[in-house]
Amino acid sequence: MWLFVWLMCWTVLARLFLTLYTIPHSALGGELTKDANDRSKLFSINSIFGYVSGALFAFTAWGFFLAGESILPDGTVIPKHLDATAYGPVVMTASGIIIVAIFLSAIGTKNRIPLLSKPPSGQERFSLTGFYKDLIGALRNPNYAFIMVGYFFLMISVGMNETLQVFVYTYFWELQTEQIRWFGLATVPAIILGAALSPLLMRLFERKYVVIGGLLTLIIFVQLPIDLRLLGLMPPNGSDMLVPILVASVMCAGTGFAIGLVAILSMLGDISDQNELFTGLRQEGLIFSARAFFAKASNSAGHFIAGISLDLFIVLPFEAVPGEVDSDVIWRLGLMSGPIMILAALVSLFFYARYRLTRSEHDRILDELEAKRNLRKEDDKPFN
């Protein structure tokens, strides 16, 4: 019981301080450039750095910190990633890298402070009441509401996948840590390719079609091998063909995810422009903070659903040994990690399809904003 309370408190604190950084960091992306194409490129580069570094660290963690096996006091031999004592060095190393990266980002963008948009004079001081009032006002914009609700359902599936993934690798596919590490490395070129393709695709198609295409690719390939195994169409565990097929599927899913994510972030930047035209306030912080809230709330819901399913539906034994789990348990694990897991992501596509802010409409908004700014400059000029 006390271990759960300890874990819950530190998880909440970690999420809190992560939010205090990620919201202004994301909002800054919408401020650095007003050009739609440049903004797409900026978020593309941001996604590349974020996800590539995460993938490389995953490769390092699986290949070094969690590689091999551990021997428990009773003599039982288990994969090292199932040994709780193996995670201390992983956490300390990750924390050190995060601290350095945050300070480098802050120092590197400090010179942009004088160029940021200024809040209007006479703006009310921040308050929680005012924040929720502004949030409700922002959600009255149907384009913003569609993105947020779509993101909510998408992140439920992402949270379920994050929770179940290690169990799928360990018990469903019966992989060793030396094999699991390649999935992190395979994500690197996939993220780079997807993040590079997204701005190019957004030059050719409307943003919502790029989002839908990217997420459809993610939905198909993230669970395709599991579905094929449930149908008896995949090579058996231990086959030389198994890992290459799984790696190829991870790369396709990662490419689709990067394409969709960059397009979603670009859409939020466009909505900041639309919001400024309607209200006179840009409110990137509000817009991106609501995204962070929806993401964390739904992602946590996905973790919760997956955790409950492990106990009540999959019924995976607490001390399960890979290769010795009942076939019915393995089948339920595959069912939950495949077809059931992607249901919420499929729902998200319905809401993204209802996004209505087109490229031509956004160009018109930028022209009107520029005209308003020029008018204010003329009004601010002193009389001779």
N, C-alpha and C positions, 0 to 999 in steps of 0.2 A: 504493500500500500504506500509506504513512505517513498519507495523508489519511484512509483508512478507520480506522486506529488512533486518530487524533486525534478523528474524529467519534464513534467508539465510546466513548472515554473520557469525553468531555464529555456524551454522551447518558446514560451511566450515572450520572454525577454529577448531572446535571439531574434524572433520575428519582429519585435518592436523596433529594435535598433537597426535591423536590416531595412525596415520601412523608412526610417528617418533618413537613410542614405539614398535608397533607390528612387523615392518619389522626386526629390529635387534633381537627382541625376537624370531621370527620364524626362522631366519637364525641361531641363536645360537643352535636351536634344531638339525640342520644338522651338527653342529660342535662337539657336545658333544660326539658323537660316530660315528664310521665309519661302524660298523657292521649293516647289513641290518635288522636283526631280533631285535637287541637292539634299532635301530632307530624307528622301528615300535612300540615297547613297549613304547618308550619315547613319541612319538607323541600321543599314546593312552592315556597315563597318563595326558598329557597336555590337550587333548580334554575332558577328564573326569572332571578335575578341572575347565576348562573354562565353559563348558556347564552345569555341575551340579550346579555350583555356580549361573549361570544365571537363571537356572530353579528354584532354591530355592528362589532367589530374586523375581522372577515373582510370585511365590506362596505367598510370604510375601506382595508384592505390591497389588495383587488382594484381598488377605484375610484381610489386615489391612488398608493400605493407601487408597485403592479405594473401600472398602467394603461399602455397604449400599446405601443410596440415598441422593441427594442434593435438596434443595428447592431454586429455582431461585427467584429473586426479585418480579416477577409477580405471584408467587405462584405455578408455574409449578414444579412438582416433576419429577426428572430425575435420572437415575443410576449415581452414583458418578463418574464413569470413564468417563462420558460425561461432567463433570464439570472441566473446565480448572484450577480452583483454587486448585484442589486436587493434582496437579502434582508437586507443589513446594517442599513439604517434600520428595516426591519420588526421585526427582532429587538430592537434597542435600544429602540424605542418600546414594544413589548410588555413588555419587562423592567421598564421604568419604571412602567408601569401596574400590573403584578403586585406590585411592591414596595409601592406606595402602598396597594393593596387589602388586602394581607396585614396591614399595620400598622393600617389602619382597622378590620379585623375583630377583631384582637387587642385593640385599645384599647376597642372598642365592647362586647366581652363580658367585659372584666376584672372588672366589678362582679358577675358571676355566680359567681366562684370560691368565695366562702363558702357558696354554696347547692348546690354539687356534692356527689354521693354520696361518702362517706368510705370508704376501704378498710378492711376489717376489721382489728382489732388482731392483731398477730402474723403478718401476711401475709409470706410469704417475699420476699426481695429478688429483683429481676428478674434473670433469666439466660436465655440462649438455650435451654438445656435445658428450663427451666421453661416458656418461651414455646411451644416446639414440643409439650411435653406438654399444656399448656392448649389449644393449637390442635387437637390430636388429640381431646382431650376434648370440645371444642366441636363438632367435626365428627361426633361420635357422636350429636349431636342430628340426627335425619333431616331436619327442616325446614331447618336451617342448611345441611346437606350438599346438599340439593336446590337451594337458592338459589345456593350457590357453584358447583356443577357447571353449573347453567343459565347463570349469569353468565359462566363460562369459555367456553362455546360461543358465547354471544351476542357476546362481545367479540372472538372470532376473526373473525366476520363484520364487526364494526365496524372492526377493524384492516385487513381487506382492502379495505373500502369507502374508508377514509381514504387508503390508498396509491393505489388505482386511480382515485379520483375526479377528480384533476387531469388524468389521461390521458384519461378519458372525456370531460370537458369540452373538452379541447383537440383530441383526434383523432377521437373517436367522434361528438361533436356539432358539432365545429369552431366553437366559440364564441369570441368575443373577450373580453378581460378586462372590458370595459365591460358585457358581458352576464353574465359569471360572477358579478360582484359582487352581483347581485340575489338570488342564492340565499342569501347570508348575511343580507341584509335580510329576505327572506321567512321566514327561520327565527324571527325575533323574535316576530311575532304567533302563530306556531305553538307555540313553546315556552311563551309566556304562556298561551295557550288550554289546552294540554295539562296544564301544571302546575296551572292553576286547576280544570280538570275532574277531575283525579285524586282530590283529597280528596272532591269531591262524589260521584264514582262509588264511592269506598270506603265512603261512608255507605249506599249502596244495595246494593252487592255485596261479596262476600268479596274480600280483597286479591288472591288468586291469579288470580281471574277478570279483575280490572282489569289485572294484569300481562299476562296472555295476550292480552286484547283489544288493549291498547296495542301490544304487540310484533307481533301479527298485522298491525295497521295499518301499522307500520313496515316489516315484511317485504314486504308487498304493494306499497306505494307507492315504496319505495326503489329497486326494480328494474323496476317495471311499464313505464315508458317504454322501457327498454332491451329488454325482452322484446317489446314491440310493434314496435320498430324491427327486431328480428331476424325478426319475422313479416311485415315489410313493411307495418305498419299505422300508422306514424307519419309526420307531414309531413316532407318532405326538409329537409336542413340548409340554413339560410338562409331558411326559411319564416318569415313573420310569426307563425305560430301556434306555432312550436317552443318558444320561450322561455316564453310563458305556460303551456303545458302542463307543461313541466319545473318551473317555479316552483310550480304548483299541486300537483304530485307531491311536491316537497320540503316544502311546507307540511303536507301530509297525513302524510308520514313523520315530520316533526319533532313534530307533535302526538301521534302514537302513541308516539314515543320518550319524550317528556316524561311522558305518562300512565304508561307502564310504569316509568320510572326512579323517579318519586316513590313509586310503590307498592312497588318493591323496597326503597328506603331505609326506608320505613315498616315493612316486614316485618322488616328487620334490627333496627329499634328494638324491635319486639315480641319478637323472639327474645332480645334483651338482658334483657327482663323474665322470659321463660321460663327463661333461663340463671340469673338471680338466684334464682328459686324453687328450681331443682334443686340449685345449688351454693353459694348464698349470695354469689356474686360476680357483679357486673353485666358487667364485661369488655367495655365498648363498644369500647375501644381494640383489643382482640384481635379482636373480631368485625368491625370496620370495616377493620382492617389486613389481615385475611385477604381481605376483599373487594378491597382495593386490590391485594394481591398477585395474586389470580386475574385481576383486570382487566388489570393491566400484563403479566402473563405471557402471557395469551391474546391480548391486543391486539398484543403484540410478535410472537406466533406468526402472527397474521393479516397483519401487515406483511411478515414473512418469506415466508409462502406467496405473497402477492401479488407481492413482489419477484422470487422465483424464477420465478413464472409469466410475468412480463414477459420474462424472458430465455429460458426453455425452452419455454413453451407459446404465449404470444402472439407472441414474437419481434419485439418492437417495435424498429426501428432506433434506435441511440443518437442520431443527428442527424435524426430524423424531422421532416418539415415538415407541418403540418396541411393536409389536402386533397390530399396527395401520397403517402399511405400505401396500400399494397396492400389491396384489399378483403378478402382472406382474413385479414390481420392485424387489420383493424377488426372483422371478424366474431368472431374469437377473443377480442378485447378485450371485446366485448359479452357473449359467453358467460361469460367469467370474472367480469365485473363485475355480471352479472345472476343467472341461475339457479344458477351454481356458488357465487357469493359468499354467498347466503342459506341454503345447506344447513346450516351450523353453527347459524345462528339458529333454524332449524326444529327442530333437535335440542334446543335449549334449552327450547322449549315443553313437551317431554315431561317435563323435570325440574320446571319450574315448576308443571305440572299435578299433581304429586305432593305439593306443599306442603299440610300438614294443619292448621296452626294457624288456627283459625277465630276470628271476632270474639267469639263467646260464650265460647270457651275462653280467649281473651286477657283478657276481662273477669273471668273467674274467677281467673286468675293475679294480676291487679291487686288483687283483693279479698283474696286470701291474703297477698300481699306487704304490703298495708296492715295487715292483722291482725298479721303478724309484727313490723312496725315498732312498732305500738302496744304490743305485748307487751314488746318490748325497752325501750321508754320506761318502762313500768310497772316493769320489773325494775331499771332504772337509778335510780329514785327512791330517795332516802335514807329510811331508817326513822326515824320520829319517836320 
